[in-house]
Amino acid sequence: MDLPVQQFRSEVEQGMLDSFAALQEALPGAQNEKVAKLRAKAIERYGSLGLPHRRIEAWKYTDLRNRLGEAFPMVRPSGGPIEQSEIEKALGPRIANMDAYRVVIAEGEFRSELSDVQALKKAGAELRSLAETLEHLPDDLEPLLAETGEQRSGFEAARPTGRSGAGPDPIIALNMALMSGGAVLRLGDGISLDKPVHVIHLDGSGEPVGSVTRLIVITGKGASLNLIESYAGLGGRGLQRNALTQLVAGADSHIEHTKIQREEDEAFHLSNWLLTLHENVRYDGFQYTNGGDLARNDVRVFFEGEGAVMNFSAASMLKDRQHSDTTMVVEHLVPHCTSRELYKAVLDDESRGVFQAKVIVARDAQKTDGKQMGQALLLSEGAEFDTKPELEIFADDVVCGHGATSGQIDDDLLFYLEARGIPEPQARALLVQAFVGEALEQIDHEPLRDALTGVTADWLGVKLD
């Protein structure tokens, strides 16, 4: 189907098209005909759609066309040495020093000398750079690269493109067109790694840049993986990030998946997770956001095998004028699957939190069990929380529900703690910690859970020991 041609392009939209025209011959896989065709099709799709704006329902709270003033030039990796002290400075020592297999993507470039390639190979996993993969593209990866973010259930075809998230996603299209670095991780059947895989996205200092990366993870039948993604920077500079993670979980596999976003104040962070779950998969996902000027976290989950279970939780800790938007579309395409979504936002000053979650139950997806909840704690009168829970059910034998709440700290609970000798600042911090803790408790990996609990305490500025 031919996509409509956009009649008007903003300066930033045109700038991204110009970036592709200037870089296309130098991008990884440029000499591979399949990759070149995928990139050309993707940039054409982006050119027709443009940046999302408030007239598109799924983006009504996060108007990128207005928020992005210019298109930054794409980052040019320096390839210079990176010290452990720099990683600790960017991520914080708790997260940087977790015992894990490391995968380092510095300024958009996979750094094999900083990554545990051989250790992962010895453990039964295959790790390759995205650039190397694109040069010799395996057949099974071509459909993943062609992914547009469209809904797979098929019931929204009659609605206007992009109006409710049904059509191609321009941010995913832009990622396909401009992605310059990243990694591909594969686990074979029955492989269970003895410690997490920590993918560290690290950016330097200097002039404002754009960074477009992709992470592809494929697990075999009965595999087990704890995957952690961290995003941070070494210095204050403008950053426009477009990061896409695609995960295909094989039957009977168990996936723990965590994202930690702690970028600099000037960062614009656009992230997409595309998750495909096959038979009897257990998937536990968590996202933590407390950095950047604007963050948009899109999560799309596709249940394609019966008996799969997904538990997803997220926490945003925002202040000043930060803006964080977590938008989910969960598609139950087959029977006997379970999904849970829990979002927590702590909002101070004039920050804004957004949580949109849509659960779609296809006609054949009987015995679906799906629930979602969004909750916000407002620490100031200027903070704002926007939430839009949705259920779209085409089956008749399901158990589905949703809810949303927002409010301030309970004065009675605060008085209770103060009456027992706890100073007011620490009492408030304890209540906030307890509020966020409900989401953090869903992380099974204790060192990671403890690290994020410590990060939350640092954000609150009160020692809780």
N, C-alpha and C positions, 0 to 999 in steps of 0.2 A: 504494500500500500504506500503510495506517495504521501510524504508528510507535507503539511502546508509550509509555504515559504514565509518566513518572518518579514514583515514589511518595514519594521523599524528596529534598528540595533543601537543599543547604548554604546558609549565609548568603551566600557569594560568588555562588553560582549564582542565587539569588533576586535579589541585588543587580543582576546584569546584566540580568535580565528587567525589573526596575524601571527601569533606565536606559533601556531601549528604550521602555517605556510613557511615560516622561516626555519623551523626545526625538523620538519618531517623527514628529510633525507638523513638526518643525523640521529634520529630516535632508534632505540634498539629494535632489531627485526626489520629495519627498513628495506633490506635486500630480500626478505622473505615475502613472496607474493601474497600468501594467505594473510599475513599480518598487515601488510600494506593495504590490502582491500578492507580488512576490518577497521583499520584506522580511518581510511577515507570515508567509509560508510558512517562511522561514528561522528566524525566532524561535520558531515552533512546533516546528520540527525540533530546535533547540537545547534548548528546554524539555523535550522528551521524552528527549533523550540526556544532558543535563547535561555537566559537565566530565569530561574523561577521567581515569581512575584506574588503579591498578595491576592491577586484575582484567581490564582490557582488554589483550590481549597486546601490541599495538603501543605501549602506554604503561606497561608494567610497570616500567620504570626511571625514569619521570618522572611522578609522581603529582600532577597539577595540583590535584586536589580537596583534597589535604593541603597542598600548597605555597602555594596562594593563600589568604590569610587573609581578605581583604575585596575588594570590587569598588570600585575607585577611580572617582570621577566623571569623565565624559568631558571631555577638554581643551577649553578655550575659546580659540581663537586670538586673540592680541593684535593682530596685524596691524602691529605696530611695526617700525621699521627694523632690519635686521640688517647689521652691518658685516662686512667681509672678515676682520677680526681675530678676530671671534667664530667664524666658520666655521673659521679656521685653528686656533683654540684647541680646538674640538670634534673636528675630524677629524685634526689634525696638519698641519703645513705641506706635507709631502710629498704627501699625498692631496688636500688642499684646493686646491693650486696646479697640479694636473695640467691640461694643455691639453685641454679638453673642452667640449661643449655642456652647460650647466647646466640642471637641472630641480630647483627647490627646493620642498620640502614642509616647511613650518615649523609645528610643533605641529599636525600633521594637516591643514594647509591648503595647497593649491597657491598659490604666490606667483608670479604672472605677471611682476611687476616685477623679480623676482630671477632669472627663468628666461629662457633664450635662445629664446623662442617664434619671433620673427621670423627669427633666424639659422637655426633648424631648418627653417622654412618655405622659406627661400631655398635650403637644401640639398636640399629635396625631401621633407621629413618633415612630418607634421602632429602638433602637440602641443596637446591640450586638457585643461582641468581635468576631473576626475571629476565635480564638481558640475555643470558645464555640460553634460557628456555625459548625466548622469542626467535632466536637465530635458527633453532631446529625445533619447531613447534610440534609436540606430540599430538596425535589425532584427538585424544580424549580431552585436551585442553582447549581446542578450538571452540566448542560450544560454550565453554565458560567465558572465554574472551568476548564472545558475541552476546553475552547476557546484557539485556537492556533495563532490567528492573521491572518489567511489566508483570502484572498479575497473571498467574497460571490457571486460575480457576475458570476463566472464560466468561464469567457472568457480567463483566463490565464493558464488554466490547462496544456496546451501543452508546456509552457515555462519552462526552467530549474528551479528547486526548489530554491526559495530565490533570484533569479536573479533580479526580479523587485518588490519584496515584496509580491509575490503571494503565496509562500509556507509558512510553519510553521515558526514562529519567535523564534529563540533560546533564546532570552532574556525573552520572555513570558514563554517559556518552563522551563527555569531556575527558574522563579518566582513561577510557580506551584510546582516545585520540592522542593524548599527551603523556601517558605513563612512561616514565623513563627509568624507573628502578623498582626494586622490590625483591620478593623471594617466592619460591615454590617449595612447599614441604609435603612429603608423602610418607605415610606410614602404611606398611603392608599388613596383611591379615594377621591378627593376633598379636601385633606389636604393642607392648605396653612400656612406655618410657618411665624410667625410675625417678625423674624429676621434671619440672616444667620446662617448656621452651619459651624463652623470654625474647620477644622481638622488640628491639629498641630502635625507635625512630628519633634520631638526634639531629638537631639543626643548629648551625653556628650563628655568629653575629655578623653585622655588616649591613649592606643595603637591603631593602625589601626584596623578597623573592617569592616565587610560586614553586610548589613542590607537588608532584603527582606520582603516587606510588600504588602498587598493588601487591597484595599478599594472597596466595592461593594455597589452601591446605586441603589435602585429600587423605582420608583415613580408610583403611581396609576393614573387612569384616572382623568384629571382635577386638578392634584396636582400642587403646586408651591413651588420651592426650590431655595434658594441662597446658593450655596456650595462653600466654600473657602478652599483650601489646601495650607498650608505653610510648607516649609522645611527649617530648620535652625539648627545650632549646638551651643553648649555651650563653645567649646574650639577647638583650632587648632589640629586636628588629621586626619590621613588618613581615608577615608570613601569610600566604594564601595556600592552605593545604587541601589537597583532594586525595583522600586515602580510601581505597576499596579493599575489603577483605572478603574473599569467597571461600566458604568452607563446605565441603561435601563429606558428610559423615556416613560411613558404610554401616551396613546392618550390624546390630548388636554392639556397636561401639559406644564408648563413654567419653564425652568431651566436657572439659571445664574450660571456659573461655572468658578472659578478663581483659578489659581495656581501661587504661589509666591515661587520662588526658590532662597534662599540667603545663601547657605551653605558656609562652610569654604573653603579657597583656595585649600586645599588638597583633596577636595571631587570629586569623580566621580559619576555623577548622571545619571542613566538610568531610564527613565520614559516612561510608556505606558498608553495612554487613549484609551479605547475601548467604543465607544458611539453608542448606538442603539436608533434610533428615530422613534417613531410610529406616527400614524395619527395626523396631525395638531399640532405637537409639535413645540414650539418656544424654541430654544436653543441658548444662548449667552455665548460663551466661551472666556477666556482670559488667557494667560500665560505670566508671567514676570520673566526674568532670569537675574541675575547679580552676581551670586555666583558660586563658585566651579572652579576646574581646567578644567573639561570637563562635559558638559551636553548634553544629547541626549534626546529630547522630541519627541516621536512617538505618533501621533494622528491618529486614525482610526475611521471614521464616517460611519455608515451604515444607510441609509434612508430606512426604512422598512414600512413606512406608508405614504400615500399620504397627500399632503398639509403641510408637515413639512418644517420649516425654520431654518437654522443654520447661525449664524454670529460668526465667530472665528477671533480673533486678538491676536497678540503676540508682545512683545517687549523684546529685549536683549540689555543689557548695558554691554559691555565687555572692558577689558583693559589688560595690561601686555600680557601674552600668553594664555589667556582664550580661550576656544573653546566651542561654543554652536551650536548645530544642531537641528533644528526643521523640522521634516519630517512628512508630512500628506498624507493620502490616504482617499479620500472622495468617497464613493460609492453610487451613485443614483440608487437604485434598483427598484423604483416605480415612477409613473408619478407625475407631478405637485409639485415638491419640489424645494427649493431654497437654495443655499449655497454661502457664502461669506467668503473669507480668506484674511486677511491683516497681513503682517509681517513687523516689523520695527527693524532694528539693528543699534546701535551706536557702532562703533568699533574704539578703540584707541590702541596705541602702536603696538604690534604684535599679537593682537587678531584675531580670525577667526570666522565668522558667516556663517552658512549654512541654507538655506531654500529650501526644496524640497516639492512640493505640486502636487499631482496627483489627478485629478478628473476623475472618471470613470462613464460613463452614460450607463447603461444596455440597452438592445434592447427594453424593454418594458417601459423604463423610459421617455416617451414623455413629452413635455412641461417642461423639466428641465431648470432651470436658475442657472448657476454656474459661478462664477468669482473669480479670485485670483490675489493677487499682493504682491510682495516682494520688499522691499526698504531698502537700507543701506546708512548710513552716515559715511564716512571714515574720522576720525580725524587725521590720521597719514599715512605716506607712507607705513609703514610696515603692516598695517591692510589688511585683505583679506575677501571678501564676495563671496561665491559660491551659486548660485541659479539655480534651475532646475524646471521650471513650466512644467506641462504635462497635456494634455487632451486626454482621450481615450473614444471616443464616438461611440456607436453602435446604437443609435437612430437617427432619421432624422428630428425631430421637437424640436430643443433645441436652447437655447441662452447661449453660453459659451464663456469665454474669459480669458486670463491671461496676466500678464505683470511683468516686473522686472526692477528696476533702481538702480544705485549706483552712488555716487558722494561725493564731499566735500562740506563744507560750502560755500554758495554763497557769494563771495567777495562784490558784490554790496549790498546785504542785510546787510552784516556786516558793510560796510561803512555808510549805511543809519542810522544804530543805533548809530554808533560812532559819526556821525555828529550831533546827537541830544544829545550829552553829556553822553552817556552810555559807561563806560570803556570797553575795548576790552574783558576781561575775562567774564564780565557779559553779554555782547552782544552775545558772542559765546554761553554761557549757555542758553540764551533766545531762540536762534535759534534751539539749540538741543532740548530744552524743547518743542518747538512748533512742531518739527519733530515727537517726540515720542508721543506728545499729541493727534495726530490723532488716534492712537491706544487706548490710555487711555480713550478717550472720549466715547468709545463704552461700557465702564463699567457704568451700570445704577445706581448702588449703590453708592451714593455720598460719604459717609465716606470712603469706600474702594478706590474710585477714588482719593480722596484727599490724602489718606495715600500713595498711590503709586506715586502720583505727588511729595509728599515730599521726598520719597525715591529716586526718580530721581534727585531732587535738591541736596540731600546729595551726590549722586554719582558724580555729576558735581562739587561739592565742592564750589559752589557759592550761596550765599543767594539771592534768587530772590524776596523777599518781597519788 
